[in-house]
């Protein structure tokens, strides 16, 4: 499952961070690091972007970027 598929109010842990080069480094700099818990807080009326909570702060991501963040399956938590 990827971050864009997580329903509002649900929490999961990041299993891997995709993207290449500067994009992947930007994700890591924002705190999107494997084994970190993320919670989806809001989805914009048209479905893009989404607002998540990670490491105590709120972050807004485009769906295109959220698709690059892989989440752990519940059995893996």
C-alpha positions as CSV (number, residue, x, y, z in Angstrom):
1,X,0.0,0.0,0.0
2,X,1.2,3.5,-0.7
3,X,0.6,6.7,1.3
4,X,-2.0,8.0,-1.2
5,X,-4.2,4.9,-0.5
6,X,-4.3,5.4,3.3
7,X,-7.8,6.5,4.5
8,X,-8.3,9.7,6.4
9,X,-7.7,9.2,10.1
10,X,-5.6,6.0,9.6
11,X,-2.0,5.6,10.8
12,X,0.7,3.4,9.2
13,X,4.4,3.1,9.2
14,X,6.6,3.9,6.3
15,X,8.4,0.8,4.9
16,X,10.3,2.5,2.0
17,X,10.7,5.8,0.4
18,X,10.8,5.9,-3.4
19,X,11.8,8.6,-5.9
20,X,15.2,9.4,-7.3
21,X,17.9,11.9,-6.6
22,X,16.8,15.2,-5.2
23,X,13.1,14.1,-4.8
24,X,14.1,11.2,-2.5
25,X,16.4,13.4,-0.5
26,X,13.6,16.0,-0.1
27,X,11.3,13.3,1.3
28,X,13.9,12.2,3.8
29,X,14.6,15.8,4.8
30,X,10.9,16.2,5.5
31,X,11.0,13.3,8.0
32,X,9.5,10.7,5.7
33,X,11.9,8.0,6.9
34,X,11.3,4.2,7.0
35,X,9.7,3.0,10.3
36,X,8.2,6.4,11.0
37,X,4.4,6.6,11.7
38,X,2.3,8.8,9.5
39,X,-1.4,9.7,9.9
40,X,-3.6,11.1,7.1
41,X,-5.4,14.1,8.5
42,X,-7.2,15.7,5.5
43,X,-7.8,15.3,1.8
44,X,-8.5,18.4,-0.3
45,X,-12.0,18.6,-1.8
46,X,-10.7,17.6,-5.3
47,X,-8.6,14.8,-3.8
48,X,-5.2,16.4,-4.2
49,X,-3.2,17.3,-2.1
50,X,-3.4,15.3,1.2
51,X,-2.3,16.5,4.6
52,X,-0.5,14.1,6.9
53,X,1.0,14.3,10.3
54,X,4.6,13.0,10.7
55,X,7.0,13.4,13.6
56,X,4.8,15.9,15.3
57,X,4.2,18.3,12.4
58,X,1.7,18.6,9.5
59,X,2.9,18.1,6.0
60,X,1.0,18.5,2.7
61,X,1.9,16.2,-0.2
62,X,0.7,15.9,-3.8
63,X,-0.8,12.5,-4.6
64,X,1.9,12.0,-7.2
65,X,4.5,12.3,-4.4
66,X,2.4,10.3,-1.9
67,X,2.4,7.3,-4.4
68,X,6.2,7.0,-3.9
69,X,5.9,6.4,-0.2
70,X,5.4,2.7,0.6
71,X,3.6,1.7,3.8
72,X,4.1,-1.4,5.9
73,X,1.3,-4.0,5.9
74,X,-0.5,-4.3,9.2
75,X,1.2,-7.7,9.8
76,X,4.6,-6.0,9.5
77,X,3.8,-3.4,12.2
